[in-house]
Amino acid sequence: MTAMLTDRIEMAESDEQTLDELFDRLERMPVPEGYKVEIVGGTIFMSPKRKTHWDIIFDVAEQLRARYARKRLTSDVLYHFPGELNGFCPDLAALKEDAKPDDKGYYSCHDIEFVLEVISKPTAHNDYGPKKGVYAEVDVPVYLIADPCTGRCHLYLDPKDGDYRAEVIVTFGLPVDMSNTVVGLSISTEEFTA
């Protein structure tokens, strides 16, 4: 699919765009169904969702329901993060109990207490790199990466000064123990597939 020429010209000609303006323009452009669009450091990334990707997200969401009300869980919902044009749509996020949307319907990135990102090859560098740093910067206490490419999960804990001070690596099939975190439970990965 191609964008309307006028949309591309408008985007290219604007020197100073806000994140909202950029997403407004993106919403007018044809994005293929089943694709996720994010802005990381001002760069637009569009990646397809495979069934494996969705299966892992849904599996984790179902398990988190033991601890979180449905309305405290979001998937592919836009959050504005600090830094130059960072509009992330975490594969799965769990919000603090007292989280409330602003007058535009957005939740603050500071309301997030858990993030799951499921790796797609084309955008893996974002999840392991800039997004991980930004999640740590805003003190998301629990960041879980499920990587079907390697068959492993990476659990990042204890954010401080834009980095996580603890990492636990778990092979698919073994539980990811988050019982001593704000999440307060262990996640089974028995049904995760690589």
C-alpha positions as CSV (number, residue, x, y, z in Angstrom):
1,M,0.0,0.0,0.0
2,T,1.2,3.5,-0.6
3,A,0.3,6.7,1.2
4,M,-1.3,9.7,-0.5
5,L,1.3,11.9,-2.0
6,T,0.0,14.9,-0.2
7,D,0.3,13.1,3.2
8,R,3.9,12.2,2.4
9,I,4.7,15.8,1.4
10,E,3.1,17.2,4.5
11,M,5.0,14.8,6.7
12,A,8.3,15.6,4.9
13,E,7.9,19.4,4.9
14,S,7.1,19.7,8.6
15,D,10.2,20.5,10.6
16,E,8.7,20.4,14.1
17,Q,5.9,17.9,14.5
18,T,4.3,16.8,17.7
19,L,3.6,13.2,18.3
20,D,-0.1,13.8,18.1
21,E,0.2,15.5,14.7
22,L,2.3,12.6,13.4
23,F,-0.2,10.0,14.6
24,D,-3.1,12.1,13.2
25,R,-1.4,12.0,9.8
26,L,-0.7,8.3,10.1
27,E,-4.3,7.6,10.9
28,R,-5.3,9.1,7.5
29,M,-2.8,6.8,5.7
30,P,-3.8,3.3,4.7
31,V,-2.2,0.9,7.2
32,P,-2.7,-2.8,6.2
33,E,-4.9,-4.7,8.6
34,G,-2.8,-6.8,11.0
35,Y,0.0,-4.3,11.2
36,K,1.2,-2.4,14.2
37,V,2.5,1.2,13.8
38,E,4.8,2.8,16.4
39,I,7.1,5.8,16.4
40,V,10.4,5.2,18.1
41,G,12.7,8.2,18.3
42,G,10.9,9.9,15.5
43,T,11.1,6.9,13.1
44,I,7.9,5.2,12.0
45,F,7.9,1.4,12.3
46,M,5.2,-0.8,10.8
47,S,5.4,-4.5,11.6
48,P,3.0,-7.4,10.9
49,K,1.6,-9.6,13.6
50,R,2.0,-13.3,13.2
51,K,-0.3,-15.8,14.9
52,T,2.5,-16.8,17.2
53,H,2.9,-13.2,18.2
54,W,-0.8,-12.9,19.1
55,D,-0.9,-16.3,20.8
56,I,1.8,-15.2,23.3
57,I,0.1,-11.8,24.0
58,F,-3.3,-13.4,24.6
59,D,-1.8,-16.2,26.7
60,V,0.0,-13.7,29.0
61,A,-3.1,-11.4,29.1
62,E,-5.3,-14.4,30.2
63,Q,-2.8,-15.2,33.0
64,L,-2.6,-11.6,34.1
65,R,-6.4,-11.6,34.6
66,A,-5.7,-13.4,37.9
67,R,-4.3,-10.2,39.2
68,Y,-5.6,-7.4,36.9
69,A,-9.1,-6.3,36.0
70,R,-9.7,-6.3,32.3
71,K,-9.7,-2.5,32.0
72,R,-6.3,-2.3,33.5
73,L,-4.8,-4.3,30.6
74,T,-4.2,-2.8,27.2
75,S,-2.8,-4.2,23.9
76,D,-1.4,-2.1,21.1
77,V,-2.7,1.1,22.8
78,L,-0.7,4.3,22.1
79,Y,1.3,5.8,25.0
80,H,3.4,9.0,24.8
81,F,6.8,8.4,26.2
82,P,9.6,11.0,26.9
83,G,12.3,11.6,24.3
84,E,12.0,12.8,20.8
85,L,8.8,11.6,19.3
86,N,8.3,8.3,21.2
87,G,4.8,6.9,20.6
88,F,4.9,3.2,21.7
89,C,2.0,0.7,21.5
90,P,3.2,-2.0,23.9
91,D,2.0,-5.5,22.9
92,L,0.6,-5.8,26.4
93,A,0.6,-3.3,29.3
94,A,-0.8,-3.5,32.8
95,L,-1.8,-0.2,34.4
96,K,-1.6,0.8,38.1
97,E,-4.8,0.4,40.0
98,D,-5.4,4.2,40.2
99,A,-4.6,5.0,36.6
100,K,-7.0,7.4,34.9
101,P,-7.0,8.7,31.3
102,D,-6.5,12.4,30.6
103,D,-9.1,14.6,28.8
104,K,-8.0,13.2,25.4
105,G,-8.4,9.6,26.6
106,Y,-4.6,8.8,26.9
107,Y,-3.1,7.1,29.9
108,S,0.2,8.3,31.2
109,C,3.3,6.2,30.6
110,H,3.9,6.6,34.3
111,D,0.7,4.6,35.0
112,I,2.3,1.4,33.5
113,E,3.6,-1.2,35.9
114,F,4.1,-4.1,33.4
115,V,5.0,-4.3,29.7
116,L,5.2,-7.3,27.5
117,E,6.8,-7.0,24.0
118,V,6.8,-10.0,21.7
119,I,9.7,-9.9,19.3
120,S,9.3,-9.5,15.6
121,K,12.6,-9.8,13.7
122,P,12.3,-6.4,11.8
123,T,11.8,-4.4,15.1
124,A,13.6,-6.5,17.7
125,H,16.4,-3.9,17.9
126,N,13.7,-1.4,19.3
127,D,12.4,-3.7,22.0
128,Y,15.9,-4.7,23.2
129,G,17.3,-1.2,22.7
130,P,15.6,2.2,22.7
131,K,12.2,1.0,24.1
132,K,13.9,-0.9,26.9
133,G,15.8,2.3,27.9
134,V,12.7,4.5,27.8
135,Y,10.6,1.9,29.8
136,A,13.4,2.0,32.4
137,E,13.6,5.8,32.3
138,V,9.9,6.1,33.2
139,D,10.3,3.4,35.9
140,V,8.2,0.6,34.4
141,P,9.0,-1.9,37.2
142,V,8.5,-5.1,35.1
143,Y,9.5,-5.4,31.4
144,L,9.1,-8.8,29.8
145,I,10.3,-9.6,26.3
146,A,9.1,-12.9,24.8
147,D,11.4,-13.8,21.9
148,P,10.0,-16.5,19.6
149,C,13.2,-16.2,17.4
150,T,15.3,-17.5,20.3
151,G,12.7,-19.4,22.3
152,R,13.5,-17.3,25.4
153,C,12.0,-14.7,27.6
154,H,14.0,-11.8,29.1
155,L,12.6,-10.3,32.3
156,Y,13.9,-6.9,33.2
157,L,13.5,-5.6,36.7
158,D,14.7,-2.8,39.0
159,P,14.8,0.3,36.7
160,K,17.2,3.0,37.6
161,D,18.7,5.9,35.6
162,G,17.4,4.7,32.3
163,D,18.5,1.1,32.6
164,Y,17.3,-2.1,34.2
165,R,19.7,-3.4,36.9
166,A,18.4,-7.0,36.8
167,E,17.7,-9.4,33.9
168,V,16.4,-13.0,34.2
169,I,16.4,-15.2,31.1
170,V,13.9,-18.0,30.9
171,T,13.6,-20.7,28.2
172,F,10.1,-21.2,26.7
173,G,8.4,-23.9,28.6
174,L,9.6,-22.8,32.0
175,P,7.7,-20.3,34.3
176,V,8.6,-16.7,34.5
177,D,8.5,-15.9,38.2
178,M,7.3,-12.4,38.8
179,S,5.8,-13.2,42.2
180,N,8.2,-10.8,44.1
181,T,7.3,-7.9,41.8
182,V,4.2,-5.6,41.5
183,V,2.8,-8.2,39.1
184,G,2.7,-10.7,42.0
185,L,2.4,-13.9,40.0
186,S,4.3,-16.4,37.9
187,I,3.6,-16.7,34.1
188,S,3.6,-20.1,32.4
189,T,5.3,-20.2,29.0
190,E,4.4,-23.8,28.3
191,E,2.3,-22.8,25.4
192,F,4.7,-20.3,23.9
193,T,6.0,-21.4,20.5
194,A,9.1,-20.3,18.7
